[in-house]
Amino acid sequence: MARTESKMLPLGTTAPKFNLKDTNSAFHKSYDEIKGEKGILVMFICNHCPFVHHVMEEIIRVANDYRVQGIGIVAISSNDIQIQPLDSPELMTEFAFENNFEFPYLYDETQEVAKAYDATCTPDFFLFDALDKLVYRGQLDDSRPGNGIPLSGSDLRGAIDSLLYNRTINPNQKPSIGCNIKWRD
């Protein structure tokens, strides 16, 4: 597994809009439909990545804790399925079901959305406020497969809590680390 860091899109960047197929419902979902009253968490994940598997339990907890507090939650897979067939839309549906997703899992077939977000790895997290401005991008927490640090979601949770309670979000944010996005040629 290739360890790739996120590129860290500049804070304050306006959220790139999207309208992609939701593999949970077969309908298309847009940024504006998913966005919550207080903001939106956009996560780039995929089915096969060991880094994603490692954090999936905490991703589900974060989504369940914050979607009821006005944060829209969405996961997007942008991998080229010719390179990584385990990330096909049909298997995305199964992955979402097996992991009890209560949020859309969108397929970015053209990879245009991943490019617009400057996403580079899975998982990669982007938190936008109610005005669609980027306030956090980076890691879930310091836990990685095999490093012995327990999952807490502390970095992402701290940013979401600060957003919800109008506190300053620390601009010193650590990049996420995961599998590289599988780009088509």
C-alpha positions as CSV (number, residue, x, y, z in Angstrom):
1,M,0.0,0.0,0.0
2,A,1.4,3.4,-1.0
3,R,1.5,5.9,1.8
4,T,0.3,9.2,0.3
5,E,-0.2,12.5,2.1
6,S,-3.1,14.9,1.3
7,K,-2.1,18.0,-0.5
8,M,-3.8,20.4,1.9
9,L,-6.0,22.6,-0.2
10,P,-5.7,26.2,1.1
11,L,-8.0,27.1,4.0
12,G,-10.8,29.5,2.9
13,T,-11.1,27.8,-0.5
14,T,-14.7,27.8,-1.7
15,A,-16.2,24.3,-1.9
16,P,-16.2,22.9,-5.4
17,K,-19.8,21.9,-6.3
18,F,-20.7,18.4,-7.5
19,N,-23.6,16.3,-8.7
20,L,-22.7,12.6,-8.6
21,K,-24.4,9.2,-8.6
22,D,-25.1,7.9,-5.1
23,T,-24.3,4.2,-5.1
24,N,-26.7,3.8,-2.1
25,S,-29.8,5.1,-3.9
26,A,-29.0,5.1,-7.6
27,F,-30.0,8.8,-7.6
28,H,-27.7,11.7,-8.2
29,K,-26.9,13.9,-5.2
30,S,-25.5,17.4,-5.3
31,Y,-23.3,19.3,-2.9
32,D,-26.2,21.7,-2.1
33,E,-28.6,18.8,-1.4
34,I,-26.2,17.2,1.1
35,K,-24.9,20.3,2.8
36,G,-26.2,20.8,6.3
37,E,-27.3,24.0,8.0
38,K,-23.9,24.4,9.7
39,G,-21.6,23.0,6.9
40,I,-20.5,19.8,5.2
41,L,-17.9,17.1,5.6
42,V,-16.6,15.8,2.3
43,M,-14.6,12.5,2.6
44,F,-12.7,10.8,-0.2
45,I,-12.6,7.1,0.6
46,C,-12.7,3.8,-1.3
47,N,-13.6,0.2,-0.7
48,H,-10.2,-1.5,-0.9
49,C,-7.7,0.8,1.0
50,P,-6.4,-0.6,4.3
51,F,-6.2,3.0,5.7
52,V,-9.9,3.4,5.0
53,H,-10.7,0.1,6.6
54,H,-8.7,1.1,9.6
55,V,-10.7,4.3,10.3
56,M,-14.1,3.2,9.0
57,E,-15.6,2.5,12.5
58,E,-14.6,6.1,13.6
59,I,-15.9,7.6,10.3
60,I,-19.3,6.0,11.0
61,R,-19.3,7.4,14.6
62,V,-18.3,10.9,13.4
63,A,-21.0,10.8,10.8
64,N,-23.7,9.6,13.3
65,D,-22.6,12.2,15.9
66,Y,-22.5,15.2,13.6
67,R,-25.1,14.8,10.9
68,V,-27.9,15.4,13.5
69,Q,-26.1,18.6,14.5
70,G,-26.4,20.3,11.1
71,I,-23.3,18.9,9.3
72,G,-24.0,17.3,5.9
73,I,-21.9,14.2,5.4
74,V,-20.8,12.6,2.1
75,A,-18.2,10.1,1.0
76,I,-16.8,10.0,-2.5
77,S,-14.8,7.4,-4.3
78,S,-12.8,8.6,-7.3
79,N,-10.6,5.6,-8.1
80,D,-10.3,4.4,-11.7
81,I,-12.0,1.0,-11.5
82,Q,-9.9,-0.3,-14.4
83,I,-6.9,0.0,-12.1
84,Q,-8.8,-1.0,-8.9
85,P,-11.9,-3.1,-9.7
86,L,-12.7,-3.5,-6.0
87,D,-13.9,0.1,-6.0
88,S,-16.6,-0.4,-8.6
89,P,-20.0,1.3,-8.0
90,E,-21.6,-2.1,-7.4
91,L,-19.1,-3.0,-4.7
92,M,-19.4,0.6,-3.3
93,T,-23.1,-0.2,-2.6
94,E,-22.1,-3.4,-0.8
95,F,-19.4,-1.6,1.2
96,A,-21.8,1.1,2.3
97,F,-24.4,-1.5,3.3
98,E,-21.8,-3.6,5.3
99,N,-20.6,-0.5,7.1
100,N,-24.1,0.9,7.8
101,F,-23.6,4.2,5.9
102,E,-26.3,6.7,6.8
103,F,-24.9,9.2,4.3
104,P,-24.4,9.2,0.5
105,Y,-21.5,7.3,-1.1
106,L,-20.9,9.0,-4.4
107,Y,-19.0,7.7,-7.5
108,D,-16.8,10.3,-9.2
109,E,-16.3,8.4,-12.4
110,T,-14.7,11.2,-14.3
111,Q,-12.4,12.1,-11.4
112,E,-13.2,15.8,-11.9
113,V,-14.4,16.2,-8.3
114,A,-11.3,14.7,-6.8
115,K,-9.2,17.0,-9.0
116,A,-11.3,20.0,-8.0
117,Y,-10.7,19.2,-4.3
118,D,-7.1,18.4,-4.9
119,A,-7.7,15.1,-3.2
120,T,-4.8,12.8,-3.3
121,C,-5.4,9.9,-0.9
122,T,-8.0,7.8,0.8
123,P,-9.1,8.8,3.3
124,D,-9.0,12.6,2.7
125,F,-11.2,14.9,4.7
126,F,-12.5,18.4,3.8
127,L,-14.8,20.4,6.2
128,F,-16.6,23.4,4.9
129,D,-18.6,26.0,6.9
130,A,-22.1,27.2,6.2
131,L,-20.7,29.8,3.7
132,D,-18.9,26.9,1.8
133,K,-15.4,28.0,2.9
134,L,-12.8,25.4,3.8
135,V,-12.1,25.4,7.5
136,Y,-10.4,22.0,7.9
137,R,-8.5,19.6,5.7
138,G,-6.4,16.8,6.9
139,Q,-6.3,13.7,9.0
140,L,-9.0,12.0,11.2
141,D,-6.4,11.5,14.0
142,D,-2.9,10.1,14.5
143,S,-4.0,6.4,14.2
144,R,-2.7,4.4,11.3
145,P,-2.7,0.7,10.5
146,G,-0.1,-0.9,12.7
147,N,1.0,2.1,14.7
148,G,-0.8,1.1,17.9
149,I,-2.5,4.5,18.4
150,P,-6.2,4.0,19.1
151,L,-8.8,5.7,16.9
152,S,-10.3,8.8,18.4
153,G,-11.2,11.1,15.5
154,S,-9.7,13.8,17.6
155,D,-8.4,16.1,14.8
156,L,-11.5,16.0,12.8
157,R,-13.8,16.1,15.8
158,G,-12.0,19.1,17.2
159,A,-12.5,21.0,13.9
160,I,-16.2,20.1,13.7
161,D,-16.8,21.0,17.3
162,S,-15.0,24.3,16.8
163,L,-17.2,25.0,13.8
164,L,-20.4,24.1,15.6
165,Y,-19.5,26.2,18.7
166,N,-18.0,29.2,16.9
167,R,-14.5,28.6,18.2
168,T,-11.3,29.3,16.3
169,I,-10.2,26.3,14.3
170,N,-6.5,25.6,14.6
171,P,-4.9,26.4,11.2
172,N,-2.0,24.0,11.9
173,Q,-3.5,20.9,10.5
174,K,-1.8,17.6,9.8
175,P,-2.3,16.0,6.4
176,S,-4.2,12.7,6.0
177,I,-2.2,9.7,5.0
178,G,-3.6,6.8,3.0
179,C,-3.6,5.0,-0.3
180,N,-3.1,7.2,-3.4
181,I,-6.1,7.9,-5.6
182,K,-5.9,5.6,-8.6
183,W,-5.9,8.1,-11.5
184,R,-6.7,7.1,-15.0
185,D,-4.1,7.9,-17.7
